[in-house]
């Protein structure tokens, strides 16, 4: 599990997926992407979108992007898990508060020597990139789908108009997922005490609630609350990241 403890990791791949809540969950996924993007800008990190599947109202059913910069993994690793939002959706006419979720996975980008893929293990397909509602973004076969036969992992990329770039993006996502699979296999071999120390990496764990009516964000792992929710979701994540780092130092 070296990558989970490497505070100098220079690049991470972040996967955000809409969960329960339909279109509102997709809008929440978009808000999380914007929050991390703004935080990355504040830190001077570089960003690149590897793949995305937009929803009808300009949200994201899924978005996968890369952040690169100093100590990016040591800070972003705490964001992995299920995020929950409570607010009145823009689509809600009666003013009722809805609860929606989105999952975040933080995947360290492997170094070249860490993951080696046999080209013969890959099934690569191309197709036409599409947007929300199924309309084609372009008419050329620029989107890429890769199946890694030994693991059964399937990844796609359609954000670029260039076939080769989409192929490289999909390959980067695949490598990160294979590293995660390898590390989780190692994780299962660890003692319960060691598992508790690195529980932040669990995808299914509900880690945080964003309550808009009460202007409050709660991190359930450390039981701490913050106000000024709009500022935090505007990229000012420093207080939360600092509290989490102090708790595990």
QUIBEL-V811318 format. One line per field, one symbol per residue. phi: phi as a letter, one per 40 degrees, with the letter a starting at -180 (. if undefined). psi: psi as a letter, one per 20 degrees, with the letter a starting at -180 (. if undefined). burial: + if it has 16 or more other C-alpha atoms within 10 Angstrom, else -. A space follows every 10 residues. Layout:
phi = ???
psi = ???
burial = ???
This chain:
phi = .dccbccbdc abbbbbbcbc hgccccccdc ccdccccccc cccgccbacc aabcbcbgcb caababbbic fcccccdccc icbbbbaccc ccccgccbbb babbbbbccc cdccbbbcdc cbbbbbaccb bcggcccacc cbcbbbbcdc cgcbbbaacc cbcccccccc cccccccccc ccccccdccc cccccccbcd ccccccbabb bcdbfabbcc cbgbbbbgcc cccchccdcc cccccccbc
psi = khhijoijpi pqppopppcp jchhhhhggg hgggghghgh ghikqqqpph qqnqrhkkap hqpprpppap kghhgihiip apqpqoroqh iohijqpqpr qqqppooppq rhihpppohi ipopqqrppq aqiiqphriq miqppppogh ijppqrpjhq ipgghhghgh ggggghhhgg gghhghgiir rhghghhkih iphipohqpo oghjlpppoi hjkqqqalhh ggijimighg ggghhhhj.
burial = --++----++ +++++++++- +-++++++++ +++-++++++ ----+-+-++ +++++---++ ++++++++++ ++++++++++ +++++++++- --------++ ++++++++++ ---------- ---+-+--++ ++-------- -+++++++-- ---+++++++ --+-+++-++ ++++++++++ ---------- -------+-+ +++-++++++ ++---++++- --------+- -++++++--+ +--+-----
